[in-house]
Amino acid sequence: MERDTLTFADQEIAERTERYRHYLKDIEQLLDWKRINKLLSQLELRRKSVCGRDSYSPEVMFRIMLLQRWYKLSDYQMEEQLGLNIMFMWFCHLSLENPIPDHSTICRWRTRFSQKGFFEKLLTEINKQLGKHNLTVREGAILDATLIESQARPRKMEIIETEPVGDTEIPEKQSFQSTELIVEESKDPDARWIKKGKKSTYGYKGHVAVDKENGLVETVIVTPANRFDGHLLPELVEALELDKDSEIMADKGYDSTENNAFLHARSLTSRIMRKKKKNKVPTEELVEYNYSISKQRYIIERSFGSLKKHYGWSRSIYLGLQKTKDYLLMGAIAFNLKRSLVLLH
């Protein structure tokens, strides 16, 4: 149960944490938690009776899920740390004299967030708040996609042949009765195979738009891995709140007549790298144009690098498109907040 009034033990925790500098204290000051709590109030449990344990507030559970992504903790590990780590208790507004959320409670609340679509709403709200600190610039975005491996691993293919018929070979007749290809289906039916270069990946694709100045994640769309990047440009751009004449940067995969016409119709400047004409050598002008864009696209590659290394974007820990999407969105939220502290200091 979260604390309503400070006990002597809670006061001691507050005094101890006051002595040390910690990024969680900066996060506490960075965000307007009243606005976040107001948004999450729609998730409050409505009990029809007084029986059963009192629930924790959605804000407390959101704080817990943030800690899980920053410290790469499972639900069981998070339960343990909430009982041992006083900084975690302080950040989550939990009291020493009351029970802490167990692993099953954390799991149920995550499912509740997912079913109501609140991870996407939280990313939007937090980005609005960061915009007040001039951290998200509405003058342009960079689009790209990255592969995320599925939690599932499709089984290996096995060729099974039956025993030969008889002891001697019969001319023009197969010695084996049959040859069968047995493949066990994946437990993640939403994932798909894609081959990039020499590597084949089974999983999903995260289509992302980031702020062109700081690389903060603005919006995320998740599809099976075999979905073509260029088809997602309109959906990504529609989710952004951009000023007139803002630049949209992307690689050659997004270069099409339809995409350029879409941007022009919305008074946005296309900075998509251009493809060379078939069977023709690229002109010097084309090479220089593409190079000028590629020099700025490192920003989204840097964001992808951090998301994959520290926030779980290399491989999902869940099965299914929706759970994978929520997993990536929560990682993007945690990344944006941590990245913002670096930009502000």
C-alpha positions in Angstrom: 0.0 0.0 0.0 1.3 3.5 -0.8 1.8 5.9 1.9 -0.9 8.4 2.9 0.8 9.9 5.9 4.5 9.8 6.9 5.5 7.5 9.7 8.7 7.8 11.7 10.2 5.1 9.4 9.2 7.0 6.3 10.6 10.2 7.6 13.9 8.4 8.2 13.9 7.2 4.6 13.2 10.7 3.3 16.1 12.1 5.4 18.5 9.4 4.2 17.7 9.9 0.5 18.0 13.7 1.0 21.8 13.2 1.6 22.5 11.7 -1.8 22.3 12.8 -5.4 20.4 10.4 -7.5 18.8 10.6 -11.0 15.4 9.3 -9.6 15.2 12.6 -7.6 15.8 14.5 -10.9 13.0 12.5 -12.6 10.7 13.3 -9.7 11.3 17.0 -10.3 11.3 16.8 -14.1 7.7 15.5 -14.5 4.4 17.0 -13.5 3.1 14.0 -11.7 -0.3 15.6 -11.1 -1.0 15.5 -14.8 0.2 12.0 -15.1 -2.0 10.9 -12.1 -5.0 12.7 -13.7 -4.4 10.7 -16.9 -4.0 7.4 -15.1 -7.0 8.0 -12.8 -9.1 6.4 -15.5 -7.5 3.1 -14.6 -8.5 3.3 -10.9 -10.2 0.1 -9.7 -13.8 0.5 -8.8 -14.6 -2.0 -6.1 -18.2 -3.1 -5.5 -17.5 -4.3 -2.0 -15.0 -3.6 0.8 -13.6 -7.1 0.7 -10.1 -7.9 -0.5 -6.8 -6.0 -0.4 -6.8 -2.3 -1.1 -5.4 -1.6 -4.6 -2.3 0.5 -5.4 -2.8 3.6 -7.5 -1.9 3.5 -11.2 0.7 6.2 -10.7 2.6 3.9 -8.2 2.5 1.0 -10.6 3.7 3.2 -13.5 6.7 4.3 -11.3 7.4 0.6 -10.6 7.3 -0.2 -14.3 9.8 2.6 -15.0 12.2 1.2 -12.5 11.9 -2.2 -14.1 13.0 -0.8 -17.4 15.9 1.3 -16.0 17.2 -1.6 -14.0 16.2 -4.5 -16.2 14.2 -6.2 -13.4 11.7 -9.0 -13.8 8.4 -8.9 -11.7 9.9 -11.2 -9.1 13.1 -9.1 -8.9 11.1 -5.9 -8.7 9.1 -7.3 -5.7 12.3 -8.2 -4.0 13.9 -4.8 -4.6 10.9 -2.9 -3.3 11.4 -4.6 0.0 15.1 -3.9 0.2 16.0 -0.7 -1.7 14.9 2.4 0.1 15.5 4.6 -2.9 13.0 2.5 -4.8 10.5 2.8 -2.0 10.9 6.5 -1.9 10.4 6.9 -5.7 7.3 4.7 -5.7 5.8 6.5 -2.6 5.6 3.2 -0.6 5.6 3.0 3.1 7.7 0.6 5.3 4.7 -0.2 7.5 2.5 -1.5 4.7 2.7 -4.4 2.2 4.5 -3.8 -1.1 3.1 -4.9 -4.5 4.0 -8.5 -5.3 5.0 -9.9 -8.7 1.4 -10.9 -9.6 0.1 -7.5 -8.8 2.7 -5.9 -11.0 1.8 -8.3 -13.8 -1.9 -7.6 -13.5 -1.5 -3.9 -13.6 0.8 -4.1 -16.7 -2.0 -6.1 -18.4 -4.5 -3.4 -17.4 -2.4 -0.6 -18.8 -2.1 -2.6 -22.0 -5.8 -3.4 -22.4 -6.7 0.3 -22.0 -3.9 1.5 -24.4 -2.2 3.6 -21.8 1.4 3.1 -22.7 0.9 5.1 -25.9 -1.0 7.8 -24.0 1.8 8.0 -21.5 4.4 8.5 -24.2 2.4 11.3 -25.7 1.8 13.0 -22.3 5.4 12.8 -21.2 6.6 14.1 -24.6 4.3 17.1 -24.1 5.8 17.8 -20.7 9.4 17.5 -22.1 8.4 20.0 -24.8 7.9 22.6 -22.1 11.6 22.1 -21.3 12.4 22.7 -25.0 13.5 19.1 -25.4 11.1 18.1 -28.2 11.3 20.3 -31.2 8.2 20.4 -33.5 10.2 21.5 -36.5 11.2 18.1 -37.9 11.5 14.4 -37.5 13.6 11.5 -38.6 11.9 8.2 -39.6 13.4 4.7 -39.6 12.6 1.2 -38.6 14.5 -1.4 -36.6 14.1 -5.2 -36.2 13.2 -6.7 -32.9 13.6 -10.5 -32.4 10.6 -12.4 -31.1 10.7 -14.1 -27.8 9.8 -17.3 -29.6 12.2 -19.5 -31.6 10.6 -21.5 -34.4 11.6 -25.2 -34.2 14.2 -26.6 -36.5 13.0 -28.4 -39.6 13.6 -32.1 -39.7 13.4 -34.4 -42.7 12.0 -37.8 -41.8 12.4 -40.7 -44.2 10.9 -44.1 -43.8 12.7 -47.4 -44.0 13.6 -48.8 -47.5 11.2 -51.2 -49.1 12.7 -54.7 -49.3 16.3 -55.7 -49.4 17.2 -54.9 -53.0 16.6 -51.8 -55.1 13.9 -52.0 -57.8 14.9 -50.2 -61.0 13.0 -46.9 -61.6 11.4 -47.2 -58.2 12.1 -45.1 -55.1 13.8 -47.0 -52.3 12.0 -45.0 -49.6 8.3 -45.1 -49.2 8.0 -41.3 -48.5 9.9 -38.2 -47.4 8.2 -35.8 -45.0 9.1 -32.3 -43.9 8.0 -31.8 -40.3 7.9 -28.2 -39.0 6.6 -27.2 -35.5 4.8 -23.9 -35.6 6.1 -21.0 -33.6 4.4 -20.0 -30.4 4.3 -16.4 -31.6 2.0 -16.4 -34.6 2.2 -12.6 -35.0 5.9 -12.6 -35.7 7.3 -13.0 -39.3 10.6 -13.9 -40.9 12.7 -11.3 -42.8 16.2 -11.5 -44.3 18.4 -8.5 -44.2 21.8 -9.0 -45.8 22.9 -12.5 -44.8 21.0 -12.5 -41.5 17.4 -13.9 -41.1 15.3 -12.5 -38.2 12.1 -13.8 -36.8 10.1 -11.1 -35.0 8.8 -7.6 -35.4 9.7 -4.2 -36.8 9.6 -1.0 -34.8 8.8 1.9 -37.0 9.9 5.1 -35.2 9.8 8.9 -35.6 12.4 10.8 -33.5 12.9 14.5 -32.9 15.6 15.5 -35.3 17.5 17.6 -32.8 17.8 15.3 -29.7 16.7 11.9 -30.9 13.8 11.6 -28.4 11.2 9.0 -29.5 8.0 10.8 -30.7 5.9 7.8 -31.9 6.2 4.0 -32.3 4.3 1.7 -34.6 5.0 -2.1 -34.4 4.4 -4.5 -37.2 5.5 -8.0 -38.2 9.1 -8.0 -39.4 8.1 -8.4 -43.1 6.2 -5.2 -43.3 7.8 -2.7 -45.8 9.1 0.5 -44.1 8.0 2.9 -46.7 4.3 2.1 -46.3 4.3 3.3 -42.7 5.4 6.9 -43.5 1.8 8.4 -43.6 0.8 6.8 -40.3 4.0 7.9 -38.5 3.7 11.5 -39.8 0.0 11.7 -38.9 0.8 10.9 -35.3 3.2 13.9 -35.1 2.4 17.5 -34.3 4.7 19.3 -36.6 4.8 23.0 -37.6 4.4 24.0 -41.3 7.4 23.4 -43.5 8.9 21.0 -41.0 11.5 18.5 -42.4 10.8 14.8 -42.6 14.1 12.9 -43.0 14.2 9.2 -44.0 16.4 6.8 -46.0 15.8 5.5 -49.5 13.3 2.9 -48.4 10.7 5.7 -48.0 11.4 7.3 -51.4 8.2 7.0 -53.4 5.9 9.3 -55.4 3.1 8.6 -53.0 5.1 9.5 -49.9 6.5 12.7 -51.4 3.0 13.8 -52.5 1.7 13.0 -49.0 4.3 15.3 -47.4 3.7 18.1 -50.0 -0.1 18.0 -49.4 0.6 18.6 -45.7 3.0 21.5 -46.3 5.9 19.4 -45.0 9.4 19.5 -46.5 10.5 16.1 -47.8 14.1 15.3 -46.9 13.9 11.7 -48.0 17.1 10.2 -49.6 16.5 9.6 -53.3 17.0 6.4 -55.2 19.0 6.5 -58.4 17.4 5.8 -61.7 17.5 2.2 -62.8 20.5 1.2 -64.9 22.0 4.7 -64.5 25.0 6.0 -62.6 23.9 8.4 -59.7 24.7 12.0 -60.5 27.0 14.1 -58.4 24.1 16.2 -57.2 22.2 13.1 -56.1 25.2 11.8 -54.1 25.7 15.1 -52.4 22.0 15.4 -51.5 21.8 11.9 -50.0 25.1 12.5 -48.1 23.7 15.7 -46.6 20.8 13.8 -45.2 22.8 10.7 -44.0 25.0 13.0 -41.9 22.0 13.9 -39.8 20.4 10.5 -39.7 23.0 9.3 -37.2 20.7 10.8 -34.5 18.1 8.1 -35.0 20.8 5.4 -35.2 22.1 6.6 -31.9 18.7 6.3 -30.4 18.2 2.8 -31.7 21.6 1.9 -30.3 20.6 3.0 -26.8 17.1 1.4 -27.0 18.6 -1.9 -28.0 21.5 -2.0 -25.5 19.7 -0.6 -22.4 15.9 -0.8 -23.0 15.2 -4.3 -24.4 14.6 -3.4 -28.1 16.9 -6.1 -29.3 14.5 -8.9 -28.4 11.0 -8.8 -26.9 10.4 -10.7 -23.7 6.7 -11.2 -24.6 4.8 -13.1 -27.2 2.3 -11.4 -29.6 2.1 -8.1 -31.4 0.2 -6.1 -28.7 2.5 -7.1 -25.8 5.6 -6.5 -27.9 4.3 -3.0 -28.8 3.6 -2.1 -25.2 7.1 -3.4 -24.2 8.7 -1.2 -26.8 6.6 1.8 -25.8 7.5 1.5 -22.2 11.2 1.2 -23.2 10.8 4.4 -25.3 9.3 6.3 -22.3 12.1 5.2 -20.0 14.7 6.2 -22.7 13.2 9.6 -23.3 13.2 10.4 -19.5 16.8 9.3 -19.0 17.9 11.0 -22.2 16.2 14.2 -21.1 18.2 14.4 -17.9 21.4 14.3 -20.0 20.2 17.1 -22.3 19.2 19.3 -19.3 22.6 19.0 -17.5 
